C-alpha cells in the first residue's frame, strides 16, 4: 500500500489515552451535530468533510483523482468533522482494537479516496457501455463537483444533483464566487439542480412534475453516503422511486453500511431482494479493501473491512 500520510489533528494535542481522545471527539461532535444558522444539519455538514478529504487526496503525487474544487467546499466544517470523527471511526470501523489493520486515525481519509475513485470508475464503465443519450443522477449530492472535472461526463446528456435547499444554497454561493473570479472550470455536461429532501419528498413527484425528468433514456444513479442517514421507510420509498424512473440499462451505485440498526436503513441483503423484484440485477458488491476496491489505499495482506462497501445494480 502507498504510505498513509499522518495528519496533525489539533483536537487530540496532549491527549494520550483512548478515553481522553474519545471524550474530546464527543465534545466536538456535540457541537457539530446541531443545525447551524444557515440551516445546515449534521448530514449536510458531512459533505464538507468529504470535500476536505477529497482535497487531501488530490494533493498527493500518486492521487487517484484530481478534484480541483474540493478545497473550496471544505469550510467551515470539513477539517473539524474529519478530526472529530476520526477516533470513533478508527475503533468502530476501520482499525478496531486487536485488528492490527494499520490505518490509525486515517481510515476514513483513505476510504474517501478509494470510494471516490470507485464511483468514478463505475460511471465511466457504464458510460462506455450505454449508447445514445444517458443521464447521471447524484442523490444527496452534497458539494460534489464531478461535472467540472470528471471527463467521462462529457458523454452525458445531463447531470442531476439532488439535495436540500440549504446545501444547494451553500454550494452555489461558492460556485458563483469562483465564477466571478474566473476560477470555475468549464462544465463537462449540463447540470440540473433539484432542491428537495429525499427523506420527506418523493423524487418521482418532484422530478416528473416540476423538472420533466426524461424516463425514456438510461440513468446512472449515485447514492453515496446517503441511505445511512435515512429511515427504513424512506429508503424503501427511494428505491421504489428510482425503479419507477429508470429505463432498461440504467445503473445504480449504492453505498451501504452493515452496522446500521435494524430499525433504520434496510440491510444490503434486504435491498438486494427489494431491487430484484423491481428487475434490478446485482452486478457487484465490494467491501472496502477487497480486490477492485482498495486502489492501494488499504493495507496489503489485511482482511477487508466488514462494515462499509458498495453494491452496483443494472436495470433489466
N, C-alpha and C positions, 0 to 999 in steps of 0.2 A: 504494500500500500504506500502511496505517497505520504510524506510526512504530514502529521496533523499540527498545524500552527497552534500554539498555545497562546491564547489571548489573555491580556491582563484584564481581570474583571474586578474593578474597584469595590464592588459591593461586598467582596469577601476579604478585603485587606485586613490583615491582623487576626483573621479567624483561623483556627486550627482544627477544631473538631467538626464532625459532621453535624452535630446538634447545633452548633453555632452558625454554620453555613445555612442550614435549613431554616433556622429562625430568621436570619437576615433575608433570605429569599422570600419567606412567607410574609414578612413585614412589607417588602416591596410589592409583592403580589396583591396584598390587601389594598394598596393604593391604586395599583394599575387596573384592578378588576372593575372599578367604578366607572360609570359613564361620565365622560368629560363634558365641558360646557359647549362643545361643538356637536354633541350627540354621538360621539364615538364610544361604543361599548367595548368590552374586552375582546370579543370576537373580531370586531372591526380593527382594533389596535394590532391584532396579530399579523395583519397584512404588512405593517411597518416592520415587524420582527422578521418576516420572510424577506422583505426588501433589503434590510440590513445584512442578512446572511447571504443573500444573492450577491450583494456588493462585495462582501468578503471573498467569495469565490471568483468573482470577475477580476479581482486584483491579483490573483495567483498567476504565476507564469505558466503553470500547467492547467489553466482553467478549463472547466467543462463547457463553459458558455461565456459569452460576454454581454452582460446586461448593462448598457451604459447609463440607464436611467435610474437604476435601483438606488443609487446613493442619494438621489433627490427625494426619495419617498420613505426614508428611514426615521425621520424626525417627526415628533419628539419621543416616540416610544420604542423604536426599533432596538437600539442597544440595551435599553433598560429591560425590555422583555427578554431579550436573548440572555442577558446576565441573570435576571431573576429566575427564569425557568430552567437554567442550565443544571443546577444541582438536583432538583427534583426529577428532571428527565434523565440525568445520569443514573441515579439509584433506582428509578422506577421503570425505565425503558431501555436506555442504550448501553449502560455499563453497570448492571446491578451488582451488589456485593457478592463476591465469590465467582463471578462470571469471567473476570480477567479478560474482557474484550479489548480494552486498551484505549477507549475514547477519552476517558476523563470527563471534563466538562464540555467537550467539543462535539459530542454525539449528534446533537440537533443541527449544528452547523454543517457537518458532513452529510447528514440526511437531507437537508435543504438543497445542497449542491447536487446530490445524486438524484433526488426526485424531480428537480427542475430539468435536468438533462434527460431523465426517463420520459417525462411528458413531451419534451421537445422531439425526442426520437420517435415516439409513437405518433405524434401529429404528422411528422414528416413521412413516416411509413404509410400512414393512412392516406395522406395527400397523393403520394405516388401511385397508390393502388386504386384510387377512385377517379374516373374520368369525368370530364364536364364540370358543371357548376357544383360547388360544395361550400359549406359554411362551418365555422367553428364557433362554439358557444361555451364561454367560461362562466360557470355558475358560481357565484361567490368569488368574483374575480379579484377583489381587493385592489391592490395597486399594481397588479401585473401589467407589464407593458410589452408583451411579446410582439404585437403588431408593428412595433417600431424597430425590432431588431432580429426577429426570427425569420430568416429569408424564405423558408418554405411557405410561409403565409402569403407570399406574393401570388400563389396559385389559388387562394381562397376568394370566393365571391364576396364574402363579408366575415367579420369577426365580431361576435356579440359579447358584450361584457354586462353581466348582471350582478348588481349589489345594492346595498341600501343607499338611501339618499345621502346620508352623512359621509359615507365612504366615497361616493362618486363626487360629492362637493369638494372634499379634501383633494382627491386625485386631480380634478380638473383645475383647481386653484394652482397646483404645482405645474401641470401641463401648460396652462395659459401663461404662467410666468416664464417658463422655458421658451415658449414660442415667441414671446415678446423680445427675449434676449437672443433669438436666433439659434437656440441650442437644442431645438427639438428635431430629431431625425425625421426623414420622410416615412410616411406610413407604407407598409407592405401591402395593405388592403384596407378597404373602408371599415370603419368601426361603427357599430350600432350600440349605443349605451342605453341600458334599461335600469331604471331606478325602481327597486321593489325589494320586499323582504320575503325570501322564499320560504321562510318558516311560517308566514302568515297569509301569503297570497299564492294563488295558483298561476304557475308560469304559462299554462295553457290559455287561461283567460287573458292574462296581460299581453303575452306575445301575439296571440291570434287577433285579439280585438284592437289593441292600441298600436301594435307595431307591424301588423300584417306579415307575420313570420311566414316564410316560404317552406311549407312542409313537403314540397314536391322534389326537393333536392336533398342529398345526403348531408347529415350533420355529424360533426365530431364534438362530443360533449366532454368538458373537463370539469371534474368535481374534485378539486384539490383542497384538502384541509377544511372540508365543509360539513360532511354528514355527522361528524363527531360533535358538532355544536347544535344539531337539530334533534327534536324529539322523534320517537319512533314513528308516530302517525305522519309527521311532516316528511320524513324520509320516504316512507311508502308512497305518499301522495306525489312527491317529487319524481320518484321512479316511474310512477304511472303517467305523469305528465310528459316526461321525456319520451316515454314509449309512444304516446299519442302523437307527439310532434315529429317523430323520427321515421324517415323513409328507409327502405332497404339499403344496406351497405353503410348505414350510419354506424358510428363508433362511440363507445363510452369508456372514458378513462376515470376510474373511481379509486380515490384514496380512502383507505379504511384503517381502523384500529381494532385489535382483537380484545382490548381490555375495557370496552365500554360496558356500563351496567345494562342488564337485560331490559330495564325499563326505558332506556334511551334508544340509541340507534340500533336497528336490526343488525344481527351478526352478518358477516360476509357470506356465510353459507345460506342464511335466510334470503339475502339479497340475490344470490345465485338462483335460488328457486323462484323468487318473485320475477326476476328478469327473464328467466327461461320460459315462464308462462306467457310472457309478452314477446316471445320469439327473438330473444337475445341469446346468442351463443357465446359462452365464455371462451376467449381467445388465450388468455394467460392470467396467472396470478403469481405475483412476485413479492417476496418479503425482502426488506432491506438487508443487503449482504449476500443474497443469492446471486447466482450467475445471471447476468442480464440486469442486475440492479445493485451494482456496487461502484462501478466506474473508478476503481482504485480509491474510493473514499470509505472503505471498510477494511478493517484489519484482516490480513490474509490468514487462512487456516483457522479461522474462528467461526463458530456456528452462527448462522444468520439470525437476525432479530426475529422474535416471535410475535411482536406486537404491531409494528407498522408496515404497511405494504400497499400494493396497488393491484387492482383487478381490471382487466380490459375485456370488453364485450363488443360483438358485431351484430347488427340487426339483420336477421334473415328475411 
